[in-house]
């Protein structure tokens, strides 16, 4: 029970006397003898003792019509329909009539009366005490002084579609009736002087629930709240005001006093109480106001627990709510209006009294927008802050988040003694996803200053739906503050891989964990992080790093946790370029060799850089190996790489030469057809047998080898008879002709045979040339007759237009245009002619290059550089022309052949 004496009183309504707009500011005068009144649909409806019903508009225009012959006792105006229901008397005695009026329709200048029926269902005379009509026009209830309630069900505007029954019978006069509609359930509250009941009308049997057997109310002292207040039934007794649900009694308020009137409108409860100084009267009839009686009108806000207005009046007939205001009708014919102050004015009144909690509640009940509420919270927070209540102030500032600039609050609480308040505000800011990077930094610094690890963990481990913040900023702050484990957790949770690895490697030195983490990443991220951190990991965890790189460069699949391993589907194959990771093994040759051998085994078509690097490693091992058997194995391994044709020739040759790998050098020379280098290599090592063997093996490809070998042996001072029996005749006077007799005979016979063959070819070429020249002359001097009958392209009979060439080929014009590359050339002869022209052009270029070389050699100071340059460009390559005369064979070449054959013959004789 709440005592209203403890409630604060305010003047939230302005009282004015209603003036007559057409009579120079005099007070507006109500009709005389008002006996009933109501409001709705933009009218105030009045009934008088003469049987007239008055309609008053907002502009205070009055109109009336004669509703009854004697008097009007009750009026009920529906709020959603222009239907007016009245009770009155057309004749003397107790015989009240109910009339239903349609205010939108007129008949003889008056509203149309759609229905008239007696209020009393039987012959028992009794007075009507109260009236209520359901807004759906399907129910009407009439209460009587004998304690009975008559219910009319159906269309209340027509006689045919409705029926009347006695719903309630009792001994105590009925003082109040109210319909309640919640969904499809229709209920009727019935109040008497002694009791309160509730009937459910949506059930056929109309069950009754007795809400209160000890409390009732006087006439006009009951009402029903808005649907927003759950449509509770209000019963204003002399001691308390009770609120009822359909099945129970709700809260009550100790508003003491003899109640004369109770109304509910838009969240306000209006009570009219008899002045307590006058003697108390009891009984049903005592509730009627006496002449010159003082009454206290009080307006209560039950939700916010304050009195919005209270004033004393003389002889109030009724209080009506219409046009957004309360209109007070008094018995002396005056009318007052209570206009509610606007919300902002009411709030300012509360602010002046520092009643911020009440202001907040009022603003919410008035449905003030969020901006207005935020301003109240800010003012309340400022008030508490000035009072020194920082905990209370921060709670109000938290309620301004989203409206008030955070810096306004943060500046107030930057003092170290208030850091816990600042922390609370920043936490709320993050929970509402309105924090920026600076706020995150500040919050984490607050946690670290307070050394509140629990709160810090709660913050960083909260779900993304609860807290939103700049993760990267949080990681930086935590790392800087030394909370490495928290930073690592945050980086892993939000997949900031670079930060996770940086902290693990640079701060925690947890190399094994960093390696495990990289192995769980998707391919692209694992590849990039291995390139970034591979050297560090190789230095500290060589075996694990090598294993990861093997997988990364062959068939990489992220390595899941043990719990996820079974559920992971194998994704697409990803392979990194193994050559890009060789630099990681700079100081780990053993691991590099294992990595590269794995690569060529799994991926035989690895890049040449892989093979070259592996060759270098194998040559290093071969060079440093002392065990002959092991050295032989390493030699075979190195040669196998060279034979794989995957190494770069130049690099491999340099590597073999650097490590003095003889077998590799000779293999590469032979592979590159560098036969002179092979022989020179044997010469440098004075391997005479190998020199002769090289000449035998490669002499046919490189004829100068024999000459160089003979010159080499001729210059040797020691005895070389075991390898050669003759020397160049110019250098050795002891050699006789018999040594080379057989050779000379065989050589001359072969040369004679070669000469005969060459002469025969020359004769043939000359005859063909003469024939061609005669044809050319004939074409120049004589007419050419074209006798071809078929097209040389499609082999179909020739038809005009056609194209003929001097080479005797003929074509259809459309065939020629389709296949010819040039209008001046025969399509059939063009390929062969082009080959001949290319050969002639090549010979001209060779000749021009040779002349240019000779001039450049004469003018150059460094002749050797010029020779080396042109040697690479092929100036010294032999060009054999089929038109050379038989006797023009180069003498130098003959001498070379002679020296080669002599060397072979001598070796055979020995």
Secondary structure, 3 states (H helix, E strand, C coil): CEEHHHCEECCCEEEEECECCCCCCCECCCCCCEEEEEEECCEEEEEECCCEEEEECCCCCEEEEECCCCEEEEEEECCCCCEEEEEEECCCCCCCEEEEEEEEEEECCEEEEEEEEECCCCCCCCCEEEEEECCCCCEEEEEECCCCEEEEEECCCCCCCEEEEEEECCCCCEEEEEEEEECCEEEEEEEECCCEEEEECCCCCCCEEEEECCCCCCCCCEEECCHHHCCCEEEECCCCEEEEECCEEEEEEECCCCEEEEEEECCEEEEEEECCCCCCCCCCHHHCCCCCCEEEEEEEECCCCEEEEEEEEECEEEEEEECCEEEEEECCCCEEEEEECCHHHHHHHHHHCCCHHHHHHHHHHCCCCHHHHHHHHHHHHHHHHHHCCHHHHHHHHHCCCCCCCHHHHHHHCCCHHHHHHHHHHHHHHHHCCCCCHHHHHHHHHHHHHHCCHHHHHHHHCCCCCCCCCCHHHHHHHHHHCCCHHHHHHHHHHCCCHHHHHHHHHHHCCCHHHHHHHHHCCCHHHHHHHHHHHHHHHHHHCHHHHHHHHHHHCCCCCCCCCCCCCCCCCCCCCCCCCHHHHHHHHCCCHHHHHHHHHHHHHHCCCCCHHHHHHHHHHHHHHHHHCCCHHHHHHHHHHHHHHHHCCCCCHHHHHHHHHHCCCHHHHHHHHHHCCCHHHHHHHHHHCCCHHHHHHHHHHHCCCCCHHHHHHHHHHHHCCCCCCCCCCCCCCCCCCCCCHHHHHHHHHHHHHHHHHHHHHHHHHHHHHHHHHHHHHHHHHHHHHCCCCCCCCECCCCCCECCCCEEECCCCCEEEHHHHHHHCCCCCCCCCCHHHHHHHHHHHHHHHHHHHHHHHHHHHHHHCCCHHHHHHHHHHCCCCCCCCCCCCCHHHCCHHHHHHHHHHHHHHHHHHHC
